[in-house]
Amino acid sequence: MNCSNIKNFVMIAALTLAAVSCNQKDETAKPALPKQANEQMTIRYIDIDTLLTKYNLAKDFDEAATTMQNNYDAAEKRYAQQAQSMQNEFANNQRNNVYASNPAKAQQDQARYEKLMNDAQEKLGKMQQDMANQAMKNRKQLTDSVFNYLKIYAKEKHFDAVLSKASDLSAAAFYVDDKYDVTADVVEGLNKRYTKVAPKKK
């Protein structure tokens, strides 16, 4: 899993806000919104793609995900090599009529091979599940971290809303002028708050 995988897991929905006013009276119209909600809003946005490449927590999660993926790839390769080695051994025994003269040996080798395949399936399956669980946990922690900080940040800066802008269409604010971009400010604040925790020893 690289940073793009984490981006797929982290989707901060765009906040759509509108103030509607009408000069004509309408008997069926809904009651007017409270005065403060009709006032001009102060809105800024953050670029999610940029944030995920510069926020240290996201970078640490990406590094950890890459390590897990590399460990999985290495384990998968080891099992494939062991399986190939066994197959070569069995083929050699077959050519030398070892199994013809010793049927019990053939059964033993078959059992060894089946055990290897079962072990590989169980081990690799667990590693895949661990990666998926960790990715889900990281996604929640990262989302919570950003949301919690944005609440504080927006209040301190007196912003009424902070939108998200991303290349993914499911989380995109299709156009926002760059002058409203506060991504660098938010990333700086997030990184100041973030303290890397050393991984637990197994």
Contact map, one row per residue, 1 for C-alpha under 8 A:
1111110000000000000000000000000000000000000000000000000000000100110010000000000000000000000000000000000000000000000000000000000000000000000000000000000000000000000000000000000000000000000000000000000000
1111110000000000000000000000000000000000000000000000000000000110110000000000000000000000000000000000000000000000000000000000000000000000000000000000000000000000000000000000000000000000000000000000000000
1111111000000000000000000000000000000000000000000001100000100100000000000000000000000000000000000000000000000000000000000000000000000000000000000000000000000000000000000000000000000000000000000000000000
1111111100000000000000000000000000000000000000000000000000000000000000000000000000000000000000000000000000000000000000000000000000000000000000000000000000000000000000000000000000000000000000000000000000
1111111110000000000000000000000000000000000000000000000000000000000000000000000000000000000000000000000000000000000000000000000000000000000000000000000000000000000000000000000000000000000000000000000000
1111111111000000000000000000000000000000000000000000000001000100000000000000000000000000000000000000000000000000000000000000000000000010001000000000000000000000000000000000000000000000000000000000000000
0011111111100000000000000000000000000000000000001001000000000000000000000000000000000000000000000000000000000000000000000000000000000000000000000000000000000000000000000000000000000000000000000000000000
0001111111100000000000000000000000000000000000000000000000000000000000000000000000000000000000000000000000000000000000000000000000000000000000000000000000000000000000000000000000000000000000000000000000
0000111111100000000000000000000000000000000000000000000000000000000000000000000000000000000000000000000000000000000000000000000000000011001000000000000000000000000000000000000000000000000000000000000000
0000011111110000000000000000000000000000000000000000000000000000000000000000000000000000000000000000000000000000000000000000000000000000001001100000000000000000000000000000000000000000000000000000000000
0000001111111000000000000000000000000000000000000000000000000000000000000000000000000000000000000000000000000000000000000000000000000000000000000000000000000000000000000110000000000000000000000000000000
0000000001111100000000000000000000000000000000010000000000000000000000000000000000000000000000000000000000000000000000000000000000000000000000100000000000000000000100000010000000000000000000000000000000
0000000000111110000000000000000000000000000000000000000000000000000000000000000000000000000000000000000000000000000000000000000000000000000000000000000000000000000100000111000000000000000000000000000000
0000000000011111000000000000000000000000000000000000000000000000000000000000000000000000000000000000000000000000000000000000000000000000000000000000000000000000001110000011100000000000000000000000000000
0000000000001111100000000000000000000000000000000000000000000000000000000000000000000000000000000000000000000000000000000000000000000000000000000000000000000000111100000000000000000000000000000000000000
0000000000000111110000000000000000000000000000000000000000000000000000000000000000000000000000000000000000000000000000000000000000000000000000000000000000000000001000000000000000000000000000000000000000
0000000000000011111000000000000000000000000000000000000000000000000000000000000000000000000000000000000000000000000000000000000000000000000000000000000000000000000000000000000000000000000000000000000000
0000000000000001111100000000000000000000000000000000000000000000000000000000000000000000000000000000000000000000000000000000000000000000000000000000000000000000000000000000000000000000000000000000000000
0000000000000000111110000000000000001100000000000000000000000000000000000000000000000000000000000000000000000000000000000000000000000000000000000000000000000000000000000000000000000000000000000000000000
0000000000000000011111000000000000000100000000000000000000000000000000000000000000000000000000000000000000000000000000000000000000000000000000000000000000000000000000000000000000000000000000000000000000
0000000000000000001111100000000000000100000000000000000000000000000000000000000000000000000000000000000000000000000000000000000000000000000000000000000000000000000000000000000000000000000000000000000000
0000000000000000000111111000000000000000000000000000000000000000000000000000000000000000000000000000000000000000000000000000000000000000000000000000000000000000000000000000000000000000000000000000000000
0000000000000000000011111000000000000000000000000000000000000000000000000000000000000000000000000000000000000000000000000000000000000000000000000000000000000000000000000000000000000000000000000000000000
0000000000000000000001111100000000000000000000000000000000000000000000000000000000000000000000000000000000000000000000000000000000000000000000000000000000000000000000000000000000000000000000000000000000
0000000000000000000001111110100000000000000000000000000000000000000000000000000000000000000000000000000000000000000000000000000000000000000000000000000000000000000000000000000000000000000000000000000000
0000000000000000000000011111100000000000000000000000000000000000000000000000000000000000000000000000000000000000000000000000000000000000000000000000000000000000000000000000000000000000000000000000000000
0000000000000000000000001111100000000000000000000000000000000000000000000000000000000000000000000000000000000000000000000000000000000000000000000000000000000000000000000000000000000000000000000000000000
0000000000000000000000000111110000000000000000000000000000000000000000000000000000000000000000000000000000000000000000000000000000000000000000000000000000000000000000000000000000000000000000000000000000
0000000000000000000000001111111000000000000000000000000000000000000000000000000000000000000000000000000000000000000000000000000000000000000000000000000000000000000000000000000000000000000000000000000000
0000000000000000000000000001111100000000000000000000000000000000000000000000000000000000000000000000000000000000000000000000000000000000000000000000000000000000000000000000000000000000000000000000000000
0000000000000000000000000000111110000000000000000000000000000000000000000000000000000000000000000000000000000000000000000000000000000000000000000000000000000000000000000000000000000000000000000000000000
0000000000000000000000000000011111000000000000000000000000000000000000000000000000000000000000000000000000000000000000000000000000000000000000000000000000000000000000000000000000000000000000000000000000
0000000000000000000000000000001111101100000000000000000000000000000000000000000000000000000000000000000000000000000000000000000000000000000000000000000000000000000000000000000000000000000000000000000000
0000000000000000000000000000000111111100000000000000000000000000000000000000000000000000000000000000000000000000000000000000000000000000000000000000000000000000000000000000000000000000000000000000000000
0000000000000000000000000000000011111110000000000000000000000000000000000000000000000000000000000000000000000000000000000000000000000000000000000000000000000000000000000000000000000000000000000000000000
0000000000000000000000000000000001111110000000000000000000000000000000000000000000000000000000000000000000000000000000000000000000000000000000000000000000000000000000000000000000000000000000000000000000
0000000000000000001000000000000011111110000000000000000000000000000000000000000000000000000000000000000000000000000000000000000000000000000000000000000000000000000000000000000000000000000000000000000000
0000000000000000001110000000000011111111000000000000000000000000000000000000000000000000000000000000000000000000000000000000000000000000000000000000000000000000000000000000000000000000000000000000000000
0000000000000000000000000000000000111111100000000000000000000000000000000000000000000000000000000000000000000000000000000000000000000000000000000000000000000000000000000000000000000000000000000000000000
0000000000000000000000000000000000000111110000000000000000000000000000000000000000000000000000000000000000000000000000000000000000000000000000000000000000000000000000000000000000000000000000000000000000
0000000000000000000000000000000000000011111000000000000000000000000000000000000000000000000000000000000000000000000000000000000000000000000000000000000000000011100000000000000000000000000000000000000000
0000000000000000000000000000000000000001111100000000000000000000000000000000000000000000000000000000000000000000000000000000000000000000000000000000000000000111100000000000000000000000000000000000000000
0000000000000000000000000000000000000000111110000000000000000000000000000000000000000000000000000000000000000000000000000000000000000000000000000000000000000011111000000000000000010000000000000000000000
0000000000000000000000000000000000000000011111000000000000000000000000000000000000000000000000000000000000000000000000000000000000000000000000000000000000000010111000000000000000011100000000000000000000
0000000000000000000000000000000000000000001111100000000000000000000000000000000000000000000000000000000000000000000000000000000000000000000000000000000000000000011110000000000100011110000000000000000000
0000000000000000000000000000000000000000000111110010000000000000000000000000000000000000000000000000000000000000000000000000000000000000000000000000000000000000011110000000000000001110010000000000000000
0000000000000000000000000000000000000000000011111110000000000000000000000000000000000000000000000000000000000000000000000000000000000000000000000000000000000000000111000000000000001010000000000000000000
0000000000010000000000000000000000000000000001111111000000000000000000000000000000000000000000000000000000000000000000000000000000000000000000000000000000000000000111000000000000000000000000000000000000
0000001000000000000000000000000000000000000000111111100000000000000000000000000000000000000000000000000000000000000000000000000000000000000000000000000000000000000001100000000000000000000000000000000000
0000000000000000000000000000000000000000000000111111110000000000000000000000000000000000000000000000000000000000000000000000000000000000000000000000000000000000000000000000000000000010000000000000000000
0000000000000000000000000000000000000000000001111111111000000000000000000000000000000000000000000000000000000000000000000000000000000000000000000000000000000000000000000000000000000011001000000000000000
0010001000000000000000000000000000000000000000011111111001100000000000000000000000000000000000000000000000000000000000000000000000000000000000000000000000000000000000000000000000000000000000000000000000
0010000000000000000000000000000000000000000000001111111001100000000000000000000000000000000000000000000000000000000000000000000000000000000000000000000000000000000000000000000000000000000000000000000000
0000000000000000000000000000000000000000000000000111111101100000000000000000000000000000000000000000000000000000000000000000000000000000000000000000000000000000000000000000000000000000001000000000000000
0000000000000000000000000000000000000000000000000011111111100000000000000000000000000000000000000000000000000000000000000000000000000000000000000000000000000000000000000000000000000000001001100000000000
0000000000000000000000000000000000000000000000000000011111110000000000000000000000000000000000000000000000000000000000000000000000000000000000000000000000000000000000000000000000000000000000100100000000
0000000000000000000000000000000000000000000000000000001111111000000000000000000000000000000000000000000000000000000000000000000000000000000001000000000000000000000000000000000000000000000000100101000000
0000010000000000000000000000000000000000000000000001111111111100000000000000000000000000000000000000000000000000000000000000000000000000000001000000000000000000000000000000000000000000000000000000000000
0010000000000000000000000000000000000000000000000001111111111110000000000000000000000000000000000000000000000000000000000000000000000000000000000000000000000000000000000000000000000000000000000000000000
0000000000000000000000000000000000000000000000000000000111111111000000000000000000000000000000000000000000000000000000000000000000000000000000000000000000000000000000000000000000000000000000000000000000
0000000000000000000000000000000000000000000000000000000011111111100000000000000000000000000000000000000000000000000000000000000000000000010000000000000000000000000000000000000000000000000000000000000000
1110010000000000000000000000000000000000000000000000000001111111110000000000000000000000000000000000000000000000000000000000000000000000000000000000000000000000000000000000000000000000000000000000000000
0100000000000000000000000000000000000000000000000000000000111111111000000000000000000000000000000000000000000000000000000000000000000000000000000000000000000000000000000000000000000000000000000000000000
0000000000000000000000000000000000000000000000000000000000011111111100000000000000000000000000000000000000000000000000000000000000000000000000000000000000000000000000000000000000000000000000000000000000
1100000000000000000000000000000000000000000000000000000000001111111110000000000000000000000000000000000000000000000000000000000000100010000000000000000000000000000000000000000000000000000000000000000000
1100000000000000000000000000000000000000000000000000000000000111111111000000000000000000000000000000000000000000000000000000000000000000000000000000000000000000000000000000000000000000000000000000000000
0000000000000000000000000000000000000000000000000000000000000011111111100000000000000000000000000000000000000000000000000000000000000000000000000000000000000000000000000000000000000000000000000000000000
0000000000000000000000000000000000000000000000000000000000000001111111110000000000000000000000000000000000000000000000000000000000100000000000000000000000000000000000000000000000000000000000000000000000
1000000000000000000000000000000000000000000000000000000000000000111111111000000000000000000000000000000000000000000000000000000000100000000000000000000000000000000000000000000000000000000000000000000000
0000000000000000000000000000000000000000000000000000000000000000011111111100000000000000000000000000000000000000000000000000000000000000000000000000000000000000000000000000000000000000000000000000000000
0000000000000000000000000000000000000000000000000000000000000000001111111110000000000000000000000000000000000000000000000000000000000000000000000000000000000000000000000000000000000000000000000000000000
0000000000000000000000000000000000000000000000000000000000000000000111111111000000000000000000000000000000000000000000000001001100000000000000000000000000000000000000000000000000000000000000000000000000
0000000000000000000000000000000000000000000000000000000000000000000011111111100000000000000000000000000000000000000000000000000000000000000000000000000000000000000000000000000000000000000000000000000000
0000000000000000000000000000000000000000000000000000000000000000000001111111110000000000000000000000000000000000000000000000000000000000000000000000000000000000000000000000000000000000000000000000000000
0000000000000000000000000000000000000000000000000000000000000000000000111111111000000000000000000000000000000000000000000001000000000000000000000000000000000000000000000000000000000000000000000000000000
0000000000000000000000000000000000000000000000000000000000000000000000011111111100000000000000000000000000000000000000010001000000000000000000000000000000000000000000000000000000000000000000000000000000
0000000000000000000000000000000000000000000000000000000000000000000000001111111110000000000000000000000000000000000000000000000000000000000000000000000000000000000000000000000000000000000000000000000000
0000000000000000000000000000000000000000000000000000000000000000000000000111111111000000000000000000000000000000000000000000000000000000000000000000000000000000000000000000000000000000000000000000000000
0000000000000000000000000000000000000000000000000000000000000000000000000011111111100000000000000000000000000000000100010000000000000000000000000000000000000000000000000000000000000000000000000000000000
0000000000000000000000000000000000000000000000000000000000000000000000000001111111110000000000000000000000000000000000000000000000000000000000000000000000000000000000000000000000000000000000000000000000
0000000000000000000000000000000000000000000000000000000000000000000000000000111111111000000000000000000000000000000000000000000000000000000000000000000000000000000000000000000000000000000000000000000000
0000000000000000000000000000000000000000000000000000000000000000000000000000011111111100000000000000000000000000000000000000000000000000000000000000000000000000000000000000000000000000000000000000000000
0000000000000000000000000000000000000000000000000000000000000000000000000000001111111110000000000000000000000000100110000000000000000000000000000000000000000000000000000000000000000000000000000000000000
0000000000000000000000000000000000000000000000000000000000000000000000000000000111111111000000000000000000000000000000000000000000000000000000000000000000000000000000000000000000000000000000000000000000
0000000000000000000000000000000000000000000000000000000000000000000000000000000011111111100000000000000000000000000000000000000000000000000000000000000000000000000000000000000000000000000000000000000000
0000000000000000000000000000000000000000000000000000000000000000000000000000000001111111110000000000000000000000100000000000000000000000000000000000000000000000000000000000000000000000000000000000000000
0000000000000000000000000000000000000000000000000000000000000000000000000000000000111111111000000000000000000000000000000000000000000000000000000000000000000000000000000000000000000000000000000000000000
0000000000000000000000000000000000000000000000000000000000000000000000000000000000011111111100000000000000000000000000000000000000000000000000000000000000000000000000000000000000000000000000000000000000
0000000000000000000000000000000000000000000000000000000000000000000000000000000000001111111110000000000000000000000000000000000000000000000000000000000000000000000000000000000000000000000000000000000000
0000000000000000000000000000000000000000000000000000000000000000000000000000000000000111111111000000000000001000000000000000000000000000000000000000000000000000000000000000000000000000000000000000000000
0000000000000000000000000000000000000000000000000000000000000000000000000000000000000011111111100000000000000000000000000000000000000000000000000000000000000000000000000000000000000000000000000000000000
0000000000000000000000000000000000000000000000000000000000000000000000000000000000000001111111110000000000000000000000000000000000000000000000000000000000000000000000000000000000000000000000000000000000
0000000000000000000000000000000000000000000000000000000000000000000000000000000000000000111111111110000000000000000000000000000000000000000000000000000000000000000000000000000000000000000000000000000000
0000000000000000000000000000000000000000000000000000000000000000000000000000000000000000011111111111000000000000000000000000000000000000000000000000000000000000000000000000000000000000000000000000000000
0000000000000000000000000000000000000000000000000000000000000000000000000000000000000000001111111100000000000000000000000000000000000000000000000000000000000000000000000000000000000000000000000000000000
0000000000000000000000000000000000000000000000000000000000000000000000000000000000000000000111111100000000000000000000000000000000000000000000000000000000000000000000000000000000000000000000000000000000
0000000000000000000000000000000000000000000000000000000000000000000000000000000000000000000011111111100000000000000000000000000000000000000000000000000000000000000000000000000000000000000000000000000000
0000000000000000000000000000000000000000000000000000000000000000000000000000000000000000000011111111110010000000000000000000000000000000000000000000000000000000000000000000000000000000000000000000000000
0000000000000000000000000000000000000000000000000000000000000000000000000000000000000000000011001111111111000000000000000000000000000000000000000000000000000000000000000000000000000000000000000000000000
0000000000000000000000000000000000000000000000000000000000000000000000000000000000000000000001001111111000000000000000000000000000000000000000000000000000000000000000000000000000000000000000000000000000
0000000000000000000000000000000000000000000000000000000000000000000000000000000000000000000000001111111000000000000000000000000000000000000000000000000000000000000000000000000000000000000000000000000000
0000000000000000000000000000000000000000000000000000000000000000000000000000000000000000000000000111111111000000000000000000000000000000000000000000000000000000000000000000000000000000000000000000000000
0000000000000000000000000000000000000000000000000000000000000000000000000000000000000000000000000011111111100000000000000000000000000000000000000000000000000000000000000000000000000000000000000000000000
0000000000000000000000000000000000000000000000000000000000000000000000000000000000000000000000000010011111110000000000000000000000000000000000000000000000000000000000000000000000000000000000000000000000
0000000000000000000000000000000000000000000000000000000000000000000000000000000000000000000000000110011111111000000000000000000000000000000000000000000000000000000000000000000000000000000000000000000000
0000000000000000000000000000000000000000000000000000000000000000000000000000000000000000000000000010011111111100000000000000000000000000000000000000000000000000000000000000000000000000000000000000000000
0000000000000000000000000000000000000000000000000000000000000000000000000000000000000000000000000000001111111110000000000000000000000000000000000000000000000000000000000000000000000000000000000000000000
0000000000000000000000000000000000000000000000000000000000000000000000000000000000000000000000000000000111111111000000000000000000000000000000000000000000000000000000000000000000000000000000000000000000
0000000000000000000000000000000000000000000000000000000000000000000000000000000000000000010000000000000011111111100000000000000000000000000000000000000000000000000000000000000000000000000000000000000000
0000000000000000000000000000000000000000000000000000000000000000000000000000000000000000000000000000000001111111110000000000000000000000000000000000000000000000000000000000000000000000000000000000000000
0000000000000000000000000000000000000000000000000000000000000000000000000000000000000000000000000000000000111111111000000000000000000000000000000000000000000000000000000000000000000000000000000000000000
0000000000000000000000000000000000000000000000000000000000000000000000000000000000000000000000000000000000011111111100000000000000000000000000000000000000000000000000000000000000000000000000000000000000
0000000000000000000000000000000000000000000000000000000000000000000000000000000000100100000000000000000000001111111110000000000000000000000000000000000000000000000000000000000000000000000000000000000000
0000000000000000000000000000000000000000000000000000000000000000000000000000000000000000000000000000000000000111111111000000000000000000000000000000000000000000000000000000000000000000000000000000000000
0000000000000000000000000000000000000000000000000000000000000000000000000000000000000000000000000000000000000011111111100000000000000000000000000000000000000000000000000000000000000000000000000000000000
0000000000000000000000000000000000000000000000000000000000000000000000000000001000100000000000000000000000000001111111110000000000000000000000000000000000000000000000000000000000000000000000000000000000
0000000000000000000000000000000000000000000000000000000000000000000000000000000000100000000000000000000000000000111111111000000000000000000000000000000000000000000000000000000000000000000000000000000000
0000000000000000000000000000000000000000000000000000000000000000000000000000000000000000000000000000000000000000011111111100000000000000000000000000000000000000000000000000000000000000000000000000000000
0000000000000000000000000000000000000000000000000000000000000000000000000000000000000000000000000000000000000000001111111110000000000000000000000000000000000000000000000000000000000000000000000000000000
0000000000000000000000000000000000000000000000000000000000000000000000000001001000000000000000000000000000000000000111111111000000000000000000000000000000000000000000000000000000000000000000000000000000
0000000000000000000000000000000000000000000000000000000000000000000000000000000000000000000000000000000000000000000011111111100000000000000000000000000000000000000000000000000000000000000000000000000000
0000000000000000000000000000000000000000000000000000000000000000000000000000000000000000000000000000000000000000000001111111110000000000000000000000000000000000000000000000000000000000000000000000000000
0000000000000000000000000000000000000000000000000000000000000000000000000000000000000000000000000000000000000000000000111111111000000000000000000000000000000000000000000000000000000000000000000000000000
0000000000000000000000000000000000000000000000000000000000000000000000010011000000000000000000000000000000000000000000011111111100000000000000000000000000000000000000000000000000000000000000000000000000
0000000000000000000000000000000000000000000000000000000000000000000000000000000000000000000000000000000000000000000000001111111110000000000000000000000000000000000000000000000000000000000000000000000000
0000000000000000000000000000000000000000000000000000000000000000000000000000000000000000000000000000000000000000000000000111111111000000000000000000000000000000000000000000000000000000000000000000000000
0000000000000000000000000000000000000000000000000000000000000000000000010000000000000000000000000000000000000000000000000011111111100000000000000000000000000000000000000000000000000000000000000000000000
0000000000000000000000000000000000000000000000000000000000000000000000010000000000000000000000000000000000000000000000000001111111110000000000000000000000000000000000000000000000000000000000000000000000
0000000000000000000000000000000000000000000000000000000000000000000000000000000000000000000000000000000000000000000000000000111111111000000000000000000000000000000000000000000000000000000000000000000000
0000000000000000000000000000000000000000000000000000000000000000000000000000000000000000000000000000000000000000000000000000011111111100000000000000000000000000000000000000000000000000000000000000000000
0000000000000000000000000000000000000000000000000000000000000000100110000000000000000000000000000000000000000000000000000000001111111110000000000000000000000000000000000000000000000000000000000000000000
0000000000000000000000000000000000000000000000000000000000000000000000000000000000000000000000000000000000000000000000000000000111111111000000000000000000000000000000000000000000000000000000000000000000
0000000000000000000000000000000000000000000000000000000000000000000000000000000000000000000000000000000000000000000000000000000011111111100000000000000000000000000000000000000000000000000000000000000000
0000000000000000000000000000000000000000000000000000000000000000000000000000000000000000000000000000000000000000000000000000000001111111110000000000000000000000000000000000000000000000000000000000000000
0000010010000000000000000000000000000000000000000000000000000000100000000000000000000000000000000000000000000000000000000000000000111111111000000000000000000000000000000000000000000000000000000000000000
0000000010000000000000000000000000000000000000000000000000000000000000000000000000000000000000000000000000000000000000000000000000011111111100000000000000000000000000000000000000000000000000000000000000
0000000000000000000000000000000000000000000000000000000000000000000000000000000000000000000000000000000000000000000000000000000000001111111110000000000000000000000000000000000000000000000000000000000000
0000000000000000000000000000000000000000000000000000000000001000000000000000000000000000000000000000000000000000000000000000000000000111111111000000000000000000000000000000000000000000000000000000000000
0000010011000000000000000000000000000000000000000000000000000000000000000000000000000000000000000000000000000000000000000000000000000011111111100000000000000000000000000000000000000000000000000000000000
0000000000000000000000000000000000000000000000000000000000000000000000000000000000000000000000000000000000000000000000000000000000000001111111110000000000000000000000000000000000000000000000000000000000
0000000000000000000000000000000000000000000000000000000000000000000000000000000000000000000000000000000000000000000000000000000000000000111111111000000000000000000000000000000000000000000000000000000000
0000000001000000000000000000000000000000000000000000000011000000000000000000000000000000000000000000000000000000000000000000000000000000011111111100000000000000000000000000000000000000000000000000000000
0000000001010000000000000000000000000000000000000000000000000000000000000000000000000000000000000000000000000000000000000000000000000000001111111110000000000000000000000000000000000000000000000000000000
0000000000000000000000000000000000000000000000000000000000000000000000000000000000000000000000000000000000000000000000000000000000000000000111111111000000000000000000000000000000000000000000000000000000
0000000000000000000000000000000000000000000000000000000000000000000000000000000000000000000000000000000000000000000000000000000000000000000011111111100000000000000000000000000000000000000000000000000000
0000000000000000000000000000000000000000000000000000000000000000000000000000000000000000000000000000000000000000000000000000000000000000000001111111110000000000000000000000000000000000000001000000000000
0000000000000000000000000000000000000000000000000000000000000000000000000000000000000000000000000000000000000000000000000000000000000000000000111111111000000000000000000000000000000000000000000000000000
0000000000000000000000000000000000000000000000000000000000000000000000000000000000000000000000000000000000000000000000000000000000000000000000011111111100000000000000000000000000000000000000000000000000
0000000000000000000000000000000000000000000000000000000000000000000000000000000000000000000000000000000000000000000000000000000000000000000000001111111110000000000000000000000000000000000001000000000000
0000000000000000000000000000000000000000000000000000000000000000000000000000000000000000000000000000000000000000000000000000000000000000000000000111111111000000010000000000000000000000010000000000000000
0000000000000000000000000000000000000000000000000000000000000000000000000000000000000000000000000000000000000000000000000000000000000000000000000011111111100000000000000000000000000000000000000000000000
0000000000000000000000000000000000000000000000000000000000000000000000000000000000000000000000000000000000000000000000000000000000000000000000000001111111110000000000000000000000000000000000000000000000
0000000000000000000000000000000000000000000000000000000000000000000000000000000000000000000000000000000000000000000000000000000000000000000000000000111111111000000000000000000000000000010000000000000000
0000000000000000000000000000000000000000000000000000000000000000000000000000000000000000000000000000000000000000000000000000000000000000000000000000011111111111110000000000000000000000000000000000000000
0000000000000000000000000000000000000000000000000000000000000000000000000000000000000000000000000000000000000000000000000000000000000000000000000000001111111111000000000000000000000000000000000000000000
0000000000000000000000000000000000000000000000000000000000000000000000000000000000000000000000000000000000000000000000000000000000000000000000000000000111111110000000000000000000000000000000000000000000
0000000000000000000000000000000000000000000000000000000000000000000000000000000000000000000000000000000000000000000000000000000000000000000000000000000011111110000000000000000000000000000000000000000000
0000000000000000000000000000000000000000010000000000000000000000000000000000000000000000000000000000000000000000000000000000000000000000000000000000000001111111000000000000000000000000000000000000000000
0000000000000000000000000000000000000000111100000000000000000000000000000000000000000000000000000000000000000000000000000000000000000000000000000000000001111111110000000000000000000000000000000000000000
0000000000000000000000000000000000000000111000000000000000000000000000000000000000000000000000000000000000000000000000000000000000000000000000000000000001100111110000000000000000000000000000000000000000
0000000000000010000000000000000000000000111100000000000000000000000000000000000000000000000000000000000000000000000000000000000000000000000000000000000001000011111000000000000000000000000000000000000000
0000000000000010000000000000000000000000001111000000000000000000000000000000000000000000000000000000000000000000000000000000000000000000000000000000010001000011111100000000000000000000000000000000000000
0000000000000111000000000000000000000000001111000000000000000000000000000000000000000000000000000000000000000000000000000000000000000000000000000000000000000000111110000000100000000000000000000000000000
0000000000011110000000000000000000000000000011110000000000000000000000000000000000000000000000000000000000000000000000000000000000000000000000000000000000000000011111000011100000000000000000000000000000
0000000000000100000000000000000000000000000011110000000000000000000000000000000000000000000000000000000000000000000000000000000000000000000000000000000000000000001111100011110100000000000000000000000000
0000000000000000000000000000000000000000000000111000000000000000000000000000000000000000000000000000000000000000000000000000000000000000000000000000000000000000000111111011100000000000000000000000000000
0000000000000000000000000000000000000000000000001000000000000000000000000000000000000000000000000000000000000000000000000000000000000000000000000000000000000000000011111011000000000000000000000000000000
0000000000000000000000000000000000000000000000000000000000000000000000000000000000000000000000000000000000000000000000000000000000000000000000000000000000000000000001111111000000000000000000000000000000
0000000000000000000000000000000000000000000000000000000000000000000000000000000000000000000000000000000000000000000000000000000000000000000000000000000000000000000001111111000000000000000000000000000000
0000000000101000000000000000000000000000000000000000000000000000000000000000000000000000000000000000000000000000000000000000000000000000000000000000000000000000000000011111000000000000000000000000000000
0000000000111100000000000000000000000000000000000000000000000000000000000000000000000000000000000000000000000000000000000000000000000000000000000000000000000000000111111111100000000000000000000000000000
0000000000001100000000000000000000000000000000000000000000000000000000000000000000000000000000000000000000000000000000000000000000000000000000000000000000000000000111111111110000000000000000000000000000
0000000000000100000000000000000000000000000000000000000000000000000000000000000000000000000000000000000000000000000000000000000000000000000000000000000000000000001111000011111100000000000000000000000000
0000000000000000000000000000000000000000000000000000000000000000000000000000000000000000000000000000000000000000000000000000000000000000000000000000000000000000000010000001111100000000000000000000000000
0000000000000000000000000000000000000000000000000000000000000000000000000000000000000000000000000000000000000000000000000000000000000000000000000000000000000000000000000000111110000000000000000000000000
0000000000000000000000000000000000000000000010000000000000000000000000000000000000000000000000000000000000000000000000000000000000000000000000000000000000000000000010000000111111010000000000000000000000
0000000000000000000000000000000000000000000000000000000000000000000000000000000000000000000000000000000000000000000000000000000000000000000000000000000000000000000000000000001111111000000000000000000000
0000000000000000000000000000000000000000000000000000000000000000000000000000000000000000000000000000000000000000000000000000000000000000000000000000000000000000000000000000000111111000000000000000000000
0000000000000000000000000000000000000000000000000000000000000000000000000000000000000000000000000000000000000000000000000000000000000000000000000000000000000000000000000000000011111000000000000000000000
0000000000000000000000000000000000000000001110000000000000000000000000000000000000000000000000000000000000000000000000000000000000000000000000000000000000000000000000000000000111111100000000000000000000
0000000000000000000000000000000000000000000111100000000000000000000000000000000000000000000000000000000000000000000000000000000000000000000000000000000000000000000000000000000011111111000000000000000000
0000000000000000000000000000000000000000000111000000000000000000000000000000000000000000000000000000000000000000000000000000000000000000000000000000000000000000000000000000000000011111110000000000000000
0000000000000000000000000000000000000000000011100110000000000000000000000000000000000000000000000000000000000000000000000000000000000000000000000000000000000000000000000000000000001111111000000000000000
0000000000000000000000000000000000000000000000000010000000000000000000000000000000000000000000000000000000000000000000000000000000000000000000000000000000000000000000000000000000001111111100000000000000
0000000000000000000000000000000000000000000000000000000000000000000000000000000000000000000000000000000000000000000000000000000000000000000000000000000000000000000000000000000000000111111110000000000000
0000000000000000000000000000000000000000000001000000000000000000000000000000000000000000000000000000000000000000000000000000000000000000000000000000010010000000000000000000000000000111111111000000000000
0000000000000000000000000000000000000000000000000010011000000000000000000000000000000000000000000000000000000000000000000000000000000000000000000000000000000000000000000000000000000011111111100000000000
0000000000000000000000000000000000000000000000000000000000000000000000000000000000000000000000000000000000000000000000000000000000000000000000000000000000000000000000000000000000000001111111110000000000
0000000000000000000000000000000000000000000000000000000000000000000000000000000000000000000000000000000000000000000000000000000000000000000000000000000000000000000000000000000000000000111111111000000000
0000000000000000000000000000000000000000000000000000001000000000000000000000000000000000000000000000000000000000000000000000000000000000000000000100100000000000000000000000000000000000011111111100000000
0000000000000000000000000000000000000000000000000000001110000000000000000000000000000000000000000000000000000000000000000000000000000000000000000000000000000000000000000000000000000000001111111110000000
0000000000000000000000000000000000000000000000000000000000000000000000000000000000000000000000000000000000000000000000000000000000000000000000000000000000000000000000000000000000000000000111111110000000
0000000000000000000000000000000000000000000000000000000000000000000000000000000000000000000000000000000000000000000000000000000000000000000000000000000000000000000000000000000000000000000011111110000000
0000000000000000000000000000000000000000000000000000000110000000000000000000000000000000000000000000000000000000000000000000000000000000000000000000000000000000000000000000000000000000000001111111000000
0000000000000000000000000000000000000000000000000000000000000000000000000000000000000000000000000000000000000000000000000000000000000000000000000000000000000000000000000000000000000000000000111111100000
0000000000000000000000000000000000000000000000000000000010000000000000000000000000000000000000000000000000000000000000000000000000000000000000000000000000000000000000000000000000000000000000000111110000
0000000000000000000000000000000000000000000000000000000000000000000000000000000000000000000000000000000000000000000000000000000000000000000000000000000000000000000000000000000000000000000000000011111000
0000000000000000000000000000000000000000000000000000000000000000000000000000000000000000000000000000000000000000000000000000000000000000000000000000000000000000000000000000000000000000000000000001111100
0000000000000000000000000000000000000000000000000000000000000000000000000000000000000000000000000000000000000000000000000000000000000000000000000000000000000000000000000000000000000000000000000000111110
0000000000000000000000000000000000000000000000000000000000000000000000000000000000000000000000000000000000000000000000000000000000000000000000000000000000000000000000000000000000000000000000000000011111
0000000000000000000000000000000000000000000000000000000000000000000000000000000000000000000000000000000000000000000000000000000000000000000000000000000000000000000000000000000000000000000000000000001111
0000000000000000000000000000000000000000000000000000000000000000000000000000000000000000000000000000000000000000000000000000000000000000000000000000000000000000000000000000000000000000000000000000000111
